[in-house]
């Protein structure tokens, strides 16, 4: 059985943050990073939009402004991003304030999906040059922190410390690891909403602020805005109960031709109470219902039909009210979401043009809340650390990287 000082599950920003931070201080450590996918996965791969301002991406149960700021400085120093300019947004802020809506002003960088892939390639090559063992396409089946053994579909590995950082897609796997190692956790929060696609000219704020963050009443917010060369995509989630889909958005860098479209999510945070305590189960049920209604795909609805109280059919996407081709054509609401969309249309007139397309569902299952032995380092059990979106310690690329750094700091201090 091969031994590694550190075994990391997940090649997203949390796992990378752990590895690079450890190697900076102890370059001789034996490290392995395992991912079930045949490629390095995680948030860097899809759009690669990065936020460098508190509180975006930082769950306030685990972070305060001071600690988040210190780690963001370190993340920014390592990644050296080009911060985007923000201009001419006062008019939107003033309109928002009159509706009890808040427009956050965030320092952002955007590489695009193609730029993110180039960054991943460079980071992975750097890790391998430093002697890190990178194993893609290998599925971890079980982790026994007490014995220091990790079982995969190919072998068994012995480790000194394990870091489990599988991201949102590994939400259910992480729950299995926590149960097996006696780690208590709460899973009662989920973000549910829509992905909205429209012509860029009808959401002109993106010309001045790439990913505008609007916070609405009733725990609704905009999330992950994409523009210029923007596309809506389908994401697959699979667990022991079956398969379901969510939608997401991404955009290419300025090196790619523009398509003149924009898309963004409108999400509502839902906190479940006993006895319906599982956010993961609730998300799965919503995804399965959407697939049932959409013939095996998420649902696509035109705003013009929604306002008339009828379901969009294929025929609704032709004629004079259909003036662009949806980028996820395979697709066949909550009152709080609709209220927020009407408010947004007042702040940025044009959002609710009849041709605007709503895709449902967009679901974020990153709300596992482990009970940590040491919350300051995300130590969940002896020799077992949890990091990233799947563990509820982050909600985005930069905060996931910061959570990985925090884990690494704990390992180094131990």
N, C-alpha and C positions, 0 to 999 in steps of 0.2 A: 504494500500500500504506500503510495507516494505521499510525502509530507510537504505541506506548505505552511509558512508562518501565518499567511492571511489567505482565506478563500472568499472571494467576492462573487455573489450571484447577481448578475445584471450589468450590462455594459452601457447603461444610460449615464447621465451627468452625475448622479449620486455615486455610482460605482467608480466612475473615472475620478471624481473628486477625492474619494478615499485613496485610490492607488497613487495619484500624483502627489498628494500631500505626504503620504508615507514615504515615498521614494525620495522626496526632497530632503527628508531628515535622516532616513535610514536606507540608503541605496542598496544595501546588501540583502534586504528582506526577500524571502521567497514568496512570491504572490502569484495566485492564479485567479483569472476572471472567467466566469462561465456564463454563457447565454444560450437559451434553448433555440434561439433563432440562428439562421445561417449567416447573419450579418449583425454588426453592432447596432443595437436598437436604442430606443429611448427618445427623449424630447429633442435632442440635437438633430435627429433625423428628419423630423417633420416641421418644416418652415423655419426652425431655428430662430425664434423670436425671443429676445432676452430682455428682462426688466431689471433695473438696478436701483430701485427705490422701495423703501419700506412704505406700506406693509404688503405690497403686491407679491404673492407667492409664499408668504410666511404665516403659517397658522399661529395665531397669537397665544394659544395654549403652550407652545413650545419656544416661542421667540419673543423678545422685546425689541424695541427700536435700536437700543444700543448694541446688543449682540448681533442682530441682523445686519446693522450697518458695518460693523467690524468685519464680518464674514463677506459681505458684498464687496468691500474694498479688496479683500484678498482674491475673490473670484474675478473681479474686474482686472486686477493686476496680472492674473494668470492668463485670462482669455484675451486681454487687450482688444476689446471691441471698439468699433467706430460708433460713437453715440450719435443718434439721429437728431437733427434740428427739430425744434418745435416752435411754431409761430402762429400768430393770428388766431388764437383760440379763445380770446377773451369774450367774444360775442357768444360763443357756445357756452362758456362757463356762466355768463350772466343769464342766459335763457334757462339753463339747467337749474340755477339757484331759485328762480321764480317758481319752479315746479317741484321743489324739494328734492332735486336730483343733484348729485355731486360729480363733477368731472375731475378725476385725479390727474395730476401732472407728473408723469413718470419718465425717468431717463431710460431710453430704450436703444437696443441695437437689433438689426435684422439682417441675417445672412441669406434667407431664402432656403428652400429645400435643397437646391443644388449647392449652395454655399455651406449648408450644414453637413452635407455628405463629404465635401472636401475637408471640412474641419475634422470630422470623425476619422477620415482616412489618415490625416496628419497625426492626430492624437494616438490612434492605435499603433501606427508605425513607431511613434516615440516610445510607447510603453514596451513594445516588443524589443526595441533597441536597448532598453534598460533591463531586459531580462525577464519581463513579466510573461507568464504563460497565459495565452489567450485561447480559450476553447469555445468556438462557436458551433452551434448545432448540437450541443450536449445538454440534455435535460436533467436537472436536479430532481430527484425523487423524494429524498428525505434528508433531514439534517438533525443529528443528535449532538447537541452542544455539550452535554455532560461527558460523552465519550470522545468528542472532538472528531467526529466522522461524518462525512457527507457522501451519500449514495447517489449516483447518477445512472442513466440508462446505459452507461458504458463501463463504469468502474466505481471503486470506493476511494475516497481521498481523506487523508488525515490532516487536521489543521490545528493551528494554535488559537486563532480567532476567526470567526466567520462573520461576514457582513452580508445581510440579505437586502438587496436593493432592486427588486424586480420591476418597479414602476407600477402605473395603474393597471396595465394589462396582466400583471402578476398578483393582483389583489387577492384572488382566491388561494393561490399557491402560498402566499405569505400567511394567510389564515391557517393553512394546514401546518406550516412550520411553527407558528405560535402555539397552536394546540398541542403539537407533539412535544414541545419543550416547556409546557406549563406556563406560558406567557398569557396573562389575562389581557383582554382587549375589548373595546367597544366599537361597534360597527352600526351606527344609527344615523349617519348623515350622508346625503348624496346630493349632487347638483344635477338637476334635470332641466332641459330646455330645448331650444330650437337653434338651428343654424340658418341664418338669413343671408340670402344671396340677391344682389341687385347690381344695377349699373353703377360704376364708380362715380359717375357724375351726380347720382342721387344720394351720395354719401360723401360730399366734398371735403368733409373734415379730414379725411385720410390724406389729403394733399399736404396738410400742415401738421398732422399728428398721426403717425403710422398706425398705432394701436390704441385709440382712445378708450379710456376706462371710465365708463359711466356707472355710478352706483345709484340704484333706484330704491324707493321704499319697498317693503315686503321682501327684503333679501334677494333682490334681483339685480343682476349686473351684466354689462357687456364683457365679452371675453374673446381673446384671440382673433383680432381683426386682421384680415388679409386683403391686399389690394394690388392693383396694377396687372399682375399675372397670377390671378387667384383662382383656386379650384376648391370645390367641396369633394370630400372623399369619404369612403365607407371604411369603418374599422371593425374588425372581427374580434369578438370576445368568446372564449370557450372555457367551460368548467365542467365539473362532474354532472351538472344538471342539463347541459346542452350548449347550443350555439345561439348567439344573438349578436346584433349589430348596433353600432352607434355611428353617427356622422361626425366629421371633423373638417377643418379647413386648413389649407396651406397656400403658400405663394412661392413662386420662383424669384430669384434675384433679378436685378436690373440687366443681367446678361441675357435674359430670355425675353422674347417678344411679349408685349403687353396684350391682354385680352379685354381690357376695359371694364372688368368686373371687380366687385368687392364682396367679401362675406365676413360675417362675424357671428359669434354665439350670443344668445340671450339666455342666461341661466338663472334658475331659482334654487337657492339652497333650502333643502327640506330636512328637518330634523324629526326623526321618527321616535315614537315613545312606545313603551311596553304595551302589549306583548309583541307588537310588530317592530322588532329591534334591529333587523338586518338591512342595512343600506344596500349591500351587495345583492341580497335576494330581491329587494324591491326594484333595483335597477335591472336585474335580469328579467323580472316579470314585465316591466315596462318595455324592454327591448323585444321580448317575445311577443307581446301584444301588438307592437308596431309591425313586426315581421308578419304576423297573421293578417293584419289589415292591408299590408303592402305587398302581399304575395311573395313573402320571403325577403323583402327589402325594406329599408326605412321608407317613410311616407313623405311625399312631396306635395305641397299645397300652395296654390297661387293666392296672394293676398286678396285679389279681386273676388275670387270665389269664396274665400273665408268670410269676407264682409257680407256676402250674400247668403251665408249660412249653408253653403253646399260644398261637397267634396270635389276636388279637382280631378278630372279624368285626363286621359291623353289628349282628347279634343280641346281641353281648356288651354293647352300650350300651343295653340295655333291662332292666327288672326291678328287683329290690330292691337290687342292688349298683351300680346306675347312678343316682346321685342328683343329677347336674347335667349340663347340656348343654355339651359341649366347644365352645369358642369358635372353633375351626378345624375344622368338621365335614367338610371336603373330604378330610382325611387318611384314607386307607384304614388284645447290649449288652456294652457292654464290661464285663468282670468288675470292673475298677477303679471304674467308675461305679456298678455295683450295690453294691459294698462301701461306697462313699461314701454312697449313698442309705440303706443300712441303718444306718450310723452317724448320719446326719442324723435318721432316725426315732427313734433313741435320745435324741438331743439335743432334738428337737422332736417328741414323740410324736404320731402321726396322719398324718405325711407319706405313709406307705406303706399308707394305707387302700385296700381293693380297688378303690374307684371312682377313685382318682387316675389321671390320664391321662399317658402318656409320649408325646411327639412326637419323632420322629427324621427327619432329622438337624438339629441346630443346629451350624453350622460357622462359624468365624471365620477368614477368610483375610486377616489383617493382618500377616503376618510377612515381607514383603519386607525384606531387610537389605542396603541399598546400601553400597558402599564409598565413603565420602564423602571428597572432597578436603579439606574442612574440617569435621570432625565437630561442632565447636562451633557452627556456623551451618547445618548440613545442606546445605552446598554440595556438589553431586555432580559438577558439571563447570562450567567457566567459564560464568557467567550462568544456570546451571540449579540451582535449589533444589528439594528434595523435602520434603514435610511431611505429617503426619497419619497416620491408621491404615494407609492403603494402603502408605505408605513405611516402616512399622514403627517410626516415631518416637513413636508414641502408641498408647493403647488406650482411648479414651474421649473424651468431649466436652471436659473441662477440659484434659486432657493434649494433645489435638489443638490446642486454642486456644493452649496454651503453646508447642507446637512451631512454630505459625505466628508467634507473637511472637518466638521465637528466630531464625527465618529473617529476619524484618523487622529485628531488631537487627543481623544480619549485613549485610544490604543497606545499612542506614543507616551502618554503620561502614566499608563498602567504598569 
